[in-house]
């Protein structure tokens, strides 16, 4: 081998040349790759459009107050059991509809100034029980789940209004049953509301000045003071993560 050819051969083997070398791409191969990329981009845009269009339809169903049964049928989910429906490609749209539909419904109650007892007996038909020891009959129902959702939305709104000095005079229905008062007290305790918020939410306020919370004997003699005592007891247990309490009130 000549010195020149030896030098040329060693140059080809150098790391610099190997690292910077690019494969030769023939026109046909370049065209196929470009076409594949275009097809993939087109398919991606198509899927994105389908997803957007389905959410538009869901919004239309919400605005026109379509029923869950109608939406299930429209999304081809009717007839499926709970296990199958959650694995269906359209379930995410149904889940979004169901969540938003409930949210719209509860906002409507807030706009009507519904107390939690109004929701309990006017809308959710939970007034079939009246005593606290009957709560186990409804705790696992969907109606009770919606009630809990409303209590938390309602109370959060009242607390925000309290913080700007604009809390409404009436936040609890006089004549509410022991079952409803107990249920909302447990929900408040689990949400760890402040003592001041709990007092107002339970209506433990001066009858002549709604901005003033009751204290002393006026507080302890109030007919609903028992619920404030229950609130403070349960709040302490929820805060310390008392396992027995957490298990007992898992639906709250």
C-alpha positions as CSV (number, residue, x, y, z in Angstrom):
1,X,0.0,0.0,0.0
2,X,1.3,3.5,-0.9
3,X,1.8,6.2,1.7
4,X,-0.9,8.2,0.1
5,X,-3.6,5.5,0.1
6,X,-2.6,4.6,3.7
7,X,-3.2,8.3,4.7
8,X,-6.6,8.3,2.9
9,X,-7.7,5.1,4.6
10,X,-6.8,6.3,8.0
11,X,-8.7,9.6,7.4
12,X,-11.9,7.6,6.6
13,X,-11.5,5.7,9.9
14,X,-11.1,8.9,12.0
15,X,-13.7,9.6,14.7
16,X,-14.3,13.0,13.3
17,X,-15.5,11.7,10.0
18,X,-17.6,8.9,11.5
19,X,-19.3,11.2,13.9
20,X,-20.3,13.8,11.2
21,X,-21.2,11.4,8.4
22,X,-24.8,11.5,7.2
23,X,-26.7,8.6,5.5
24,X,-27.4,9.1,1.9
25,X,-31.2,9.5,1.4
26,X,-32.5,8.7,-2.1
27,X,-35.4,10.8,-3.4
28,X,-37.9,8.0,-3.1
29,X,-37.1,7.4,0.6
30,X,-37.3,11.1,1.3
31,X,-40.7,11.3,-0.4
32,X,-42.0,8.3,1.6
33,X,-40.9,9.8,4.9
34,X,-42.4,13.2,4.1
35,X,-45.7,11.5,3.1
36,X,-45.7,9.5,6.3
37,X,-45.2,12.6,8.4
38,X,-48.0,14.5,6.6
39,X,-50.3,11.5,7.1
40,X,-49.5,11.4,10.8
41,X,-50.0,15.2,11.2
42,X,-53.3,15.0,9.3
43,X,-54.5,12.1,11.5
44,X,-53.5,14.0,14.7
45,X,-55.4,17.1,13.5
46,X,-58.4,15.0,12.7
47,X,-58.4,13.4,16.1
48,X,-58.0,16.8,17.8
49,X,-61.0,18.1,15.8
50,X,-63.2,15.1,16.7
51,X,-62.3,15.6,20.4
52,X,-63.1,19.4,20.2
53,X,-66.4,18.7,18.4
54,X,-67.5,16.2,21.1
55,X,-66.8,18.7,23.9
56,X,-68.8,21.3,21.9
57,X,-71.7,18.9,21.7
58,X,-71.4,18.2,25.5
59,X,-71.6,21.9,26.1
60,X,-74.7,22.1,23.9
61,X,-76.3,19.3,25.9
62,X,-75.5,21.2,29.1
63,X,-77.0,24.4,27.9
64,X,-80.2,22.6,26.7
65,X,-80.4,20.6,29.9
66,X,-80.4,17.2,28.3
67,X,-80.8,14.2,30.6
68,X,-78.0,11.8,31.5
69,X,-79.9,9.0,29.7
70,X,-80.0,11.1,26.5
71,X,-76.3,11.8,26.7
72,X,-75.5,8.1,27.4
73,X,-77.4,7.1,24.3
74,X,-75.8,9.8,22.2
75,X,-72.4,8.7,23.2
76,X,-73.3,5.0,22.7
77,X,-72.9,4.2,26.3
78,X,-76.4,3.0,27.0
79,X,-76.7,-0.7,28.0
80,X,-73.1,-0.8,29.4
81,X,-72.5,-1.9,33.0
82,X,-70.4,0.2,35.4
83,X,-67.2,-1.6,34.6
84,X,-67.5,-1.5,30.8
85,X,-68.7,2.1,30.6
86,X,-65.5,3.4,32.3
87,X,-63.3,1.8,29.7
88,X,-65.2,3.1,26.7
89,X,-63.5,5.8,24.7
90,X,-66.5,8.1,25.1
91,X,-66.7,7.8,28.9
92,X,-64.6,10.9,29.5
93,X,-67.2,13.0,27.7
94,X,-70.0,11.5,29.7
95,X,-68.1,12.0,32.9
96,X,-67.4,15.7,32.0
97,X,-71.1,16.1,31.2
98,X,-72.2,14.5,34.5
99,X,-69.8,16.6,36.6
100,X,-70.7,19.9,34.9
101,X,-74.5,19.1,34.9
102,X,-74.4,18.7,38.7
103,X,-72.3,21.8,39.1
104,X,-74.8,23.9,37.1
105,X,-77.7,22.4,39.1
106,X,-76.1,23.4,42.4
107,X,-75.2,26.9,41.2
108,X,-78.8,27.3,40.4
109,X,-79.7,26.5,44.0
110,X,-77.2,29.0,45.2
111,X,-78.7,31.6,42.9
112,X,-82.1,30.9,44.5
113,X,-80.6,31.4,48.0
114,X,-81.4,27.8,49.0
115,X,-80.3,26.8,52.5
116,X,-78.9,23.3,52.9
117,X,-82.2,22.2,54.3
118,X,-84.0,23.5,51.2
119,X,-81.7,21.3,49.0
120,X,-82.3,18.4,51.4
121,X,-86.1,18.3,51.3
122,X,-87.1,20.3,48.2
123,X,-84.7,18.9,45.7
124,X,-83.2,15.6,47.0
125,X,-86.1,14.0,48.8
126,X,-84.0,13.2,51.8
127,X,-86.8,14.4,54.2
128,X,-88.0,10.8,54.4
129,X,-85.8,10.6,57.4
130,X,-85.9,13.1,60.3
131,X,-83.7,11.7,63.1
132,X,-80.0,11.7,63.3
133,X,-79.9,7.9,64.1
134,X,-81.6,7.3,60.6
135,X,-78.7,8.9,58.6
136,X,-77.3,5.4,57.9
137,X,-80.3,4.8,55.7
138,X,-79.2,7.6,53.2
139,X,-75.5,8.1,53.7
140,X,-74.5,5.9,50.8
141,X,-77.1,7.2,48.3
142,X,-76.4,9.5,45.3
143,X,-78.8,12.1,46.7
144,X,-76.7,12.3,49.9
145,X,-73.5,12.7,47.8
146,X,-75.1,15.6,46.0
147,X,-76.3,17.1,49.3
148,X,-72.7,16.9,50.6
149,X,-71.5,18.6,47.5
150,X,-74.0,21.4,48.0
151,X,-73.2,21.9,51.7
152,X,-69.5,22.4,50.8
153,X,-70.3,24.8,47.9
154,X,-72.9,26.7,50.0
155,X,-70.6,27.0,53.1
156,X,-67.6,28.1,51.0
157,X,-69.6,30.9,49.5
158,X,-70.9,32.0,53.0
159,X,-67.4,32.0,54.4
160,X,-66.1,34.1,51.5
161,X,-69.0,36.6,52.1
162,X,-68.1,36.6,55.9
163,X,-64.6,37.5,55.1
164,X,-65.7,40.7,53.3
165,X,-68.3,41.5,55.8
166,X,-71.3,40.6,53.6
167,X,-72.7,37.4,55.0
168,X,-76.4,36.9,54.6
169,X,-78.7,37.1,57.6
170,X,-80.3,33.6,57.0
171,X,-77.9,30.7,56.4
172,X,-79.8,28.0,58.2
173,X,-83.5,27.0,58.0
174,X,-85.3,27.2,61.3
175,X,-87.3,24.0,61.5
176,X,-84.6,21.9,59.8
177,X,-84.7,18.3,61.0
178,X,-82.2,16.8,63.4
179,X,-81.1,14.5,60.6
180,X,-80.2,17.4,58.3
181,X,-78.6,19.5,61.0
182,X,-76.5,16.6,62.1
183,X,-75.4,15.7,58.6
184,X,-74.4,19.3,57.7
185,X,-72.5,19.5,61.1
186,X,-70.5,16.4,60.3
187,X,-69.7,17.7,56.8
188,X,-68.6,21.1,58.3
189,X,-66.4,19.3,60.8
190,X,-64.8,17.1,58.1
191,X,-64.1,20.3,56.0
192,X,-62.4,21.8,59.1
193,X,-64.3,25.1,59.1
194,X,-63.3,27.6,61.6
195,X,-65.3,27.9,64.8
196,X,-66.6,31.3,63.8
197,X,-67.7,30.0,60.4
198,X,-69.4,27.1,62.1
199,X,-71.3,29.3,64.5
200,X,-72.6,31.4,61.6
201,X,-73.4,28.5,59.4
202,X,-75.4,26.9,62.3
203,X,-77.3,30.2,62.9
204,X,-75.8,30.9,66.3
205,X,-76.0,34.6,65.9
206,X,-77.6,37.5,67.7
207,X,-81.2,37.7,66.6
208,X,-81.1,41.5,66.6
209,X,-77.8,41.9,64.8
210,X,-76.8,39.1,62.4
211,X,-73.2,40.3,62.3
212,X,-72.7,39.4,66.0
213,X,-72.0,35.8,67.0
214,X,-73.5,34.6,70.3
215,X,-71.2,34.1,73.3
216,X,-71.5,33.0,76.9
217,X,-74.9,31.9,78.2
218,X,-76.7,33.1,75.1
219,X,-74.7,30.7,73.1
220,X,-74.9,27.7,75.4
221,X,-78.7,28.1,75.9
222,X,-79.4,28.3,72.1
223,X,-81.5,25.4,70.9
224,X,-78.9,24.4,68.3
225,X,-75.8,24.7,70.5
226,X,-75.7,20.9,70.6
227,X,-74.6,20.9,67.0
228,X,-71.8,23.4,67.7
229,X,-70.5,21.1,70.4
230,X,-70.7,18.1,68.0
231,X,-68.8,20.2,65.4
232,X,-66.0,21.0,67.7
233,X,-65.7,17.4,68.9
234,X,-65.7,15.9,65.4
235,X,-63.4,18.6,64.0
236,X,-60.8,17.7,66.6
237,X,-61.1,14.0,65.7
238,X,-60.9,14.6,62.0
239,X,-57.9,16.9,62.5
240,X,-56.1,14.2,64.5
241,X,-57.0,11.6,61.8
242,X,-58.9,9.4,64.3
243,X,-59.4,6.2,62.3
244,X,-62.6,5.2,63.9
245,X,-64.2,8.6,63.1
246,X,-62.8,8.7,59.6
247,X,-64.2,5.2,58.9
248,X,-67.6,6.0,60.5
249,X,-68.1,9.2,58.5
250,X,-66.4,8.1,55.2
251,X,-69.5,9.2,53.2
252,X,-69.3,12.8,54.5
